[in-house]
């Protein structure tokens, strides 16, 4: 700071500039470090998902025991047997291999009387109504193998449209509303979904195995960007200081 009596010291403007540069540098470095931490977290998550998918399928009781013990059951391979309630299917708006259509979620009634919503797979837009794909409306006891998927507790983003329950078009997977909209008691509904595997259905529809597994992992790129900006800030500040000294 400038000494009012002698005029010595660092001018106020220069001192303020140094402080601002240091603050900006600290922010950039902290953002870069945060992205490195996110990178390690994402790599661990992807490795865990790969391990769960490769594991032999377990029954519903085992999945529920894992969930009760606090384990993450998302993407765990499982197998369950029950009877489809085809007249209560729900439709989730989706795309598959460039085509617009729906994922068909059908309640599976279990031997103990409870219900488990199964994502049976994709149907094209024009095949939304069940009567257009009667062969795929399976009756009697069915064994489903697939991936357990945890339910969402809220809409993923404000840009996602609200579900149109009256038209049976869901834009986000609200398990509770899917179940209640077809008269199922929430207490009797298993609190997660199952995404059916690629086992073919009669008539070819729905097309199973539609689980999205391409989780983005751009954290290294983001970390390098933040650290690069920090390095550029240091370089520019150094050049400025050298020029001022000259």
C-alpha positions in Angstrom: 0.0 0.0 0.0 1.1 3.6 -0.5 2.6 5.4 2.6 0.8 8.7 2.7 3.9 10.5 4.2 6.7 9.1 2.1 4.9 7.8 -0.9 6.8 4.5 -0.5 5.3 1.0 -0.7 3.1 -0.9 -3.2 0.5 1.3 -4.9 -3.1 0.4 -4.0 -4.1 -0.4 -7.5 -1.2 -2.9 -8.0 -1.9 -4.5 -4.6 -5.6 -5.0 -5.5 -4.6 -6.5 -8.8 -2.3 -9.0 -7.1 -5.0 -10.0 -4.7 -7.5 -10.5 -7.5 -5.0 -12.6 -9.5 -4.3 -14.8 -6.4 -8.0 -15.3 -5.8 -8.7 -16.2 -9.5 -5.7 -18.6 -9.4 -7.0 -20.3 -6.2 -10.5 -20.7 -7.8 -9.1 -22.2 -11.0 -6.8 -24.6 -9.1 -9.7 -25.7 -6.8 -11.9 -26.3 -9.8 -9.2 -28.4 -11.4 -8.7 -30.4 -8.3 -12.4 -30.9 -7.9 -12.6 -32.4 -11.4 -9.7 -34.8 -10.6 -11.7 -36.0 -7.6 -14.8 -36.4 -9.8 -12.7 -38.3 -12.3 -11.6 -40.8 -9.6 -15.2 -41.1 -8.4 -16.5 -41.7 -12.0 -13.9 -44.3 -12.8 -14.7 -46.2 -9.6 -18.4 -46.0 -10.4 -17.9 -47.3 -14.0 -15.7 -50.1 -12.7 -18.4 -51.1 -10.1 -21.1 -51.1 -12.8 -19.0 -53.3 -15.0 -18.5 -55.7 -12.1 -22.2 -55.8 -11.2 -23.2 -56.5 -14.8 -20.7 -59.3 -15.2 -21.8 -61.0 -12.0 -24.2 -64.0 -12.2 -27.9 -63.0 -11.7 -29.3 -63.2 -8.2 -32.9 -63.4 -7.1 -35.1 -60.6 -5.9 -34.7 -61.5 -2.2 -30.9 -61.1 -2.5 -31.3 -57.7 -4.2 -33.7 -56.5 -1.5 -31.2 -57.7 1.2 -28.4 -55.7 -0.4 -30.6 -52.6 -0.6 -31.6 -53.1 3.1 -27.9 -53.3 4.0 -27.2 -50.0 2.3 -25.5 -51.5 -0.8 -26.0 -49.9 -4.2 -28.2 -52.2 -6.2 -28.2 -50.1 -9.4 -27.2 -52.1 -12.4 -27.0 -55.4 -10.5 -28.0 -58.4 -12.6 -31.0 -60.2 -11.2 -33.7 -62.7 -12.1 -37.3 -62.7 -11.1 -40.5 -64.7 -11.9 -44.0 -63.5 -12.0 -47.0 -62.7 -14.2 -47.3 -59.6 -16.4 -50.3 -57.4 -15.9 -50.4 -56.3 -19.6 -53.4 -54.1 -19.2 -51.5 -51.9 -16.8 -48.3 -51.1 -18.9 -46.9 -47.6 -18.8 -45.0 -45.8 -21.6 -41.8 -43.9 -21.2 -40.9 -41.6 -24.1 -37.5 -42.7 -25.5 -35.3 -43.1 -28.6 -33.6 -46.3 -29.7 -31.1 -46.6 -32.5 -32.3 -43.4 -33.9 -36.0 -44.2 -33.7 -38.6 -42.4 -31.6 -40.9 -44.5 -29.4 -41.4 -45.7 -25.9 -40.0 -48.0 -23.3 -42.8 -50.3 -22.1 -43.0 -50.6 -18.3 -45.3 -53.5 -17.2 -46.1 -54.5 -13.6 -45.0 -58.1 -12.9 -47.1 -59.7 -10.2 -44.9 -61.8 -7.9 -45.8 -65.0 -6.0 -46.1 -63.1 -2.7 -48.7 -60.7 -4.2 -46.3 -57.7 -4.7 -45.6 -56.0 -8.0 -42.3 -55.2 -9.7 -42.3 -52.8 -12.7 -40.3 -54.2 -15.6 -38.9 -52.2 -18.4 -39.6 -54.7 -21.1 -37.9 -52.6 -23.8 -38.5 -50.4 -26.8 -41.5 -50.1 -29.1 -41.7 -47.7 -32.1 -44.0 -44.7 -31.9 -46.6 -46.3 -34.0 -46.7 -49.4 -31.9 -47.4 -47.7 -28.6 -50.8 -49.3 -28.2 -50.7 -52.9 -27.0 -53.2 -54.2 -29.5 -50.7 -53.5 -32.3 -48.2 -56.0 -30.8 -50.4 -58.7 -29.3 -47.8 -61.4 -29.7 -45.6 -59.7 -27.2 -48.3 -59.6 -24.5 -47.0 -62.6 -22.6 -49.3 -64.5 -20.3 -48.7 -67.0 -17.5 -45.6 -67.2 -15.4 -42.6 -65.4 -16.9 -39.0 -65.4 -15.8 -37.2 -62.1 -16.4 -33.5 -61.5 -16.3 -32.2 -58.0 -16.3 -30.6 -55.1 -14.4 -32.0 -53.6 -11.2 -32.5 -49.9 -11.5 -33.0 -47.6 -8.6 -36.0 -45.3 -8.7 -35.7 -41.5 -9.1 -36.8 -39.4 -6.2 -37.4 -36.3 -8.3 -37.4 -35.0 -11.9 -33.8 -35.1 -13.3 -33.9 -31.5 -14.6 -36.2 -28.6 -15.0 -35.9 -28.9 -18.8 -37.5 -32.4 -18.7 -41.3 -32.1 -19.4 -43.8 -33.1 -16.8 -45.3 -36.6 -17.1 -48.6 -36.7 -19.0 -50.3 -39.4 -16.9 -53.7 -38.9 -18.7 -52.1 -39.9 -22.1 -49.8 -42.5 -20.5 -46.6 -40.7 -21.6 -43.8 -40.4 -19.1 -40.8 -38.2 -19.6 -39.1 -39.2 -16.4 -39.3 -42.5 -14.6 -41.5 -41.7 -11.6 -42.1 -45.2 -10.2 -44.6 -44.1 -7.6 -46.8 -42.4 -10.2 -46.4 -45.1 -12.7 -47.7 -47.6 -10.1 -50.5 -45.4 -8.6 -51.8 -44.4 -12.1 -52.8 -48.1 -12.7 -54.2 -48.6 -9.2 -51.3 -50.3 -7.5 -50.9 -49.9 -3.8 -47.5 -48.2 -3.1 -46.9 -50.6 -0.1 -47.1 -53.6 -2.5 -44.7 -52.2 -5.1 -41.0 -53.2 -5.0 -39.1 -49.8 -4.7 -37.0 -50.2 -7.8 -37.3 -51.2 -11.5 -35.8 -54.0 -13.6 -34.6 -53.4 -17.1 -35.1 -56.7 -19.1 -32.2 -58.1 -21.0 -32.0 -58.8 -24.7 -34.1 -62.1 -24.5 -36.4 -61.8 -27.6 -40.1 -61.3 -27.1 -42.7 -62.9 -29.2 -43.3 -60.9 -32.4 -40.1 -59.0 -31.8 -41.6 -56.4 -29.5 -40.7 -54.9 -27.1 -37.0 -54.9 -27.9 -35.2 -55.6 -24.6 -31.7 -54.7 -23.4 -32.2 -50.9 -23.7 -30.4 -49.9 -20.5 -28.2 -46.8 -21.1 -24.7 -47.5 -19.9 -22.7 -44.8 -21.7 -22.1 -42.6 -18.7 -20.1 -39.5 -19.8 -16.7 -39.2 -18.2 -15.2 -35.9 -19.3 -13.7 -34.9 -16.0 -10.1 -35.3 -17.1 -10.7 -32.9 -20.0 -12.4 -30.4 -17.6 -9.5 -30.7 -15.1 -6.9 -30.0 -17.8 -9.0 -27.0 -18.9 -9.1 -25.5 -15.4 -5.4 -26.2 -14.8 -4.5 -24.8 -18.2 -6.4 -21.6 -17.4 -4.5 -21.3 -14.1 -1.2 -21.8 -16.0 -2.2 -19.2 -18.5 -3.1 -16.7 -15.7 0.3 -17.2 -14.1 2.1 -16.7 -17.5 0.2 -13.6 -18.3 0.7 -12.1 -14.9 4.4 -12.9 -15.0 4.8 -11.2 -18.4 2.9 -8.2 -17.1 5.1 -7.9 -14.0 8.3 -8.2 -16.1 7.1 -5.4 -18.4 6.3 -3.2 -15.5 9.7 -3.7 -14.0 11.4 -2.8 -17.3 
